[in-house]
Structures are given as C-alpha cells and as structure tokens.
Amino acid sequence: MIRQHQGMMPMGGHAGMHAASTTPTMPGQDAFGAIQEIVQILDADPKTDWSKVDLEALRQHLIDMNEVTLRADAAPKQIDGGLEIAVTGNGRTLVAIQRMVPAWARMMNGQHGWTAKADTLPNGKLLTVTATDPKEIEHIRGLGFIGLLVSGSMHQPHHLAMARGEFEHEHLGQGR
C-alpha cells in the first residue's frame, strides 16, 4: 500500500516539498516517454494531420540516439582550433553513427561560429568541430562528443516535426 505523508514536513523542512503522489508520473523508459509526450501534443492539436503522422520514424530516430549515446565509441583528439572525434561502432550502432553524426554536423555547422564536418571512417565517422574564437575552442573541447551532440535546442522541435511527418531527413533511414 502506498501512503502519502500527511501534514508532515520532510527532514530538513524544505519549503515547496510536496507529499509523494499515489499516481505514477514517469513512463518507465525514456524513448517511450518522449513518444508519449509527442502523442499528447499531437492529440491536443486540432490541426494534427493524422494521415501524415509517422511515429515509427521518431521511434527509429530514438533508437539511433540510444545507440550513439550509449554504445558508440568516441575517441577525441585535440587539434588546432578544436576537436576531432573518431566515432565508431559495429552493427546497429554503426548504422546509427552513419545517420546521426553527419546530420548533426550539417545542422550545427556555422552555429556558435563553429565549423563542423563529418568524414567517413571504415567503422564510423570522423567528426571535426573547430572555431576561431579561443573561447569557442575551449567550449568545443569542454563539451566533448556527447556535449556537442546535445548542443543546440533543435532536438525537441525536430522530434515533433518528424512525428508530424513534416521533417524528412536522411538519418531516419526510412527510405524516403
């Protein structure tokens, strides 16, 4: 049986703390939760064109994100003006690297004064990100591979557009 704290302040008396909920709010898995959030947005929008909705494309993209985030090997090397990162993997991870890394480089090239490009390696991609501003060079190096990949505020709008069938992108691998 789940109980709520009634009338008791937690140890430390933190203002704004609330009693535990008796209804779960977490979906239990990140990709599931991301798709659930998109479905709620689509359901709430009377302009949603359900004939164009493609949640499978979003699911495949989230699988790619998982593969690159958790399974890819990233070997950074400082170079003049920034960072060069050999991003490698096998099987499904390699496919995800081949789709996501070049797409990220194209989207971020020119942002923050960065030059971003992805070259082909036999088992992945060589991501090179440079800048001329010394502060941005340190920024790039400090972020490293995963920090660079999550930089920018394009992911959530990108996911919504993808689910709506409005965003065709080669990294989806859906043969479009």
C-alpha positions as CSV (number, residue, x, y, z in Angstrom):
1,M,0.0,0.0,0.0
2,I,1.3,3.4,-0.9
3,R,1.0,6.1,1.7
4,Q,1.2,9.8,1.5
5,H,2.9,11.9,4.2
6,Q,0.0,13.9,5.7
7,G,0.9,17.1,7.5
8,M,4.5,16.2,8.0
9,M,7.4,18.2,6.7
10,P,10.3,16.1,5.4
11,M,13.5,16.2,7.3
12,G,15.3,19.5,6.7
13,G,12.0,21.3,6.3
14,H,12.4,22.2,2.6
15,A,9.8,24.7,1.5
16,G,7.9,23.7,-1.6
17,M,8.3,20.0,-1.0
18,H,5.1,18.1,-1.7
19,A,3.8,14.8,-0.4
20,A,4.5,11.8,-2.6
21,S,1.9,11.2,-5.3
22,T,-0.1,8.0,-5.3
23,T,-0.2,8.1,-9.1
24,P,3.0,7.3,-11.0
25,T,4.0,10.0,-13.4
26,M,7.2,8.5,-15.1
27,P,6.6,6.4,-18.2
28,G,9.3,3.9,-17.2
29,Q,11.5,4.3,-20.3
30,D,12.9,7.4,-21.9
31,A,12.0,6.8,-25.5
32,F,8.6,5.7,-24.5
33,G,8.2,8.9,-22.5
34,A,9.4,11.0,-25.4
35,I,6.9,9.4,-27.8
36,Q,4.2,9.7,-25.2
37,E,4.8,13.4,-24.9
38,I,4.7,13.9,-28.7
39,V,1.4,11.9,-28.9
40,Q,-0.1,14.1,-26.2
41,I,0.9,17.2,-28.1
42,L,-0.5,15.8,-31.4
43,D,-3.7,14.8,-29.6
44,A,-4.1,18.3,-28.2
45,D,-3.6,20.0,-31.5
46,P,-6.8,20.1,-33.6
47,K,-4.7,20.8,-36.7
48,T,-2.8,17.5,-36.5
49,D,-3.0,15.8,-39.9
50,W,-3.1,12.1,-38.7
51,S,-2.6,10.9,-42.3
52,K,0.9,12.3,-42.1
53,V,1.9,11.3,-38.6
54,D,4.9,9.0,-38.6
55,L,5.7,7.8,-35.0
56,E,7.7,4.9,-36.3
57,A,10.2,7.4,-37.9
58,L,10.5,9.0,-34.5
59,R,10.9,5.6,-32.8
60,Q,13.7,4.7,-35.2
61,H,15.4,8.0,-34.6
62,L,15.2,7.5,-30.8
63,I,16.8,4.1,-31.3
64,D,19.6,5.7,-33.2
65,M,20.0,8.3,-30.4
66,N,20.3,5.5,-27.9
67,E,22.8,3.6,-29.9
68,V,25.0,6.7,-30.5
69,T,24.7,7.9,-26.9
70,L,25.3,4.6,-25.1
71,R,27.1,2.3,-27.5
72,A,29.3,4.3,-29.8
73,D,33.0,4.6,-29.1
74,A,34.2,8.2,-29.2
75,A,37.9,8.9,-29.3
76,P,38.6,12.7,-29.1
77,K,41.8,14.3,-30.2
78,Q,42.6,18.0,-29.7
79,I,43.5,19.7,-33.0
80,D,44.3,23.3,-33.9
81,G,41.1,25.2,-33.3
82,G,39.0,22.4,-31.7
83,L,38.4,18.7,-31.6
84,E,38.5,15.7,-33.9
85,I,36.5,12.7,-32.7
86,A,36.6,9.2,-34.2
87,V,33.0,7.9,-33.5
88,T,33.0,4.2,-34.2
89,G,30.8,1.1,-33.7
90,N,29.5,-2.1,-35.2
91,G,26.2,-3.4,-36.4
92,R,23.2,-1.2,-35.4
93,T,25.5,1.3,-33.7
94,L,27.5,1.8,-36.8
95,V,24.3,2.5,-38.8
96,A,23.1,5.0,-36.2
97,I,26.5,6.8,-36.3
98,Q,26.4,7.0,-40.1
99,R,22.9,8.6,-39.9
100,M,23.3,10.9,-36.9
101,V,26.8,12.3,-36.9
102,P,26.7,13.8,-40.5
103,A,23.2,15.2,-39.9
104,W,24.3,16.8,-36.6
105,A,27.4,18.3,-38.4
106,R,25.2,19.8,-41.1
107,M,22.7,21.3,-38.6
108,M,25.4,22.7,-36.3
109,N,27.9,24.0,-39.0
110,G,28.0,27.7,-38.5
111,Q,26.3,27.7,-35.1
112,H,28.4,29.4,-32.4
113,G,30.9,30.3,-35.0
114,W,31.8,26.6,-35.3
115,T,32.8,24.7,-38.4
116,A,31.5,21.1,-38.2
117,K,32.0,18.3,-40.6
118,A,31.8,14.5,-40.7
119,D,34.1,12.4,-42.8
120,T,33.8,8.6,-43.4
121,L,35.8,6.1,-41.4
122,P,35.6,2.3,-42.2
123,N,33.7,1.7,-38.9
124,G,32.1,5.1,-38.3
125,K,32.6,8.9,-38.8
126,L,35.3,11.3,-38.0
127,L,33.6,14.4,-36.5
128,T,35.7,17.6,-36.7
129,V,34.5,20.7,-34.9
130,T,36.6,23.9,-34.9
131,A,36.3,27.6,-34.2
132,T,38.5,30.7,-34.5
133,D,37.4,32.3,-31.2
134,P,39.6,30.9,-28.4
135,K,36.5,30.8,-26.0
136,E,34.6,28.6,-28.5
137,I,37.6,26.4,-29.0
138,E,37.6,25.7,-25.2
139,H,33.8,25.3,-25.3
140,I,34.1,22.7,-28.1
141,R,36.8,20.8,-26.2
142,G,34.9,21.0,-22.9
143,L,31.8,19.6,-24.4
144,G,33.4,16.6,-26.0
145,F,31.4,14.3,-28.2
146,I,28.2,13.9,-26.3
147,G,28.1,17.5,-25.2
148,L,28.5,18.6,-28.8
149,L,25.8,16.2,-29.9
150,V,23.3,17.5,-27.4
151,S,24.2,21.2,-28.1
152,G,21.5,23.4,-29.7
153,S,17.8,23.5,-29.0
154,M,16.7,21.6,-32.1
155,H,16.0,18.2,-30.7
156,Q,12.5,18.5,-29.3
157,P,11.1,20.6,-32.2
158,H,12.9,18.2,-34.6
159,H,11.2,15.2,-32.9
160,L,7.7,16.9,-33.1
161,A,8.2,17.8,-36.8
162,M,9.4,14.2,-37.5
163,A,6.4,12.7,-35.8
164,R,4.1,15.1,-37.8
165,G,5.6,13.8,-41.0
166,E,6.9,17.3,-41.7
167,F,10.6,16.6,-41.5
168,E,12.2,14.3,-44.0
169,H,15.8,13.7,-43.0
170,E,18.3,11.2,-44.4
171,H,19.3,10.0,-41.0
172,L,15.9,8.4,-40.5
173,G,16.7,5.6,-42.7
174,Q,13.1,5.1,-43.7
175,G,13.8,5.0,-47.4
176,R,12.2,8.4,-48.0
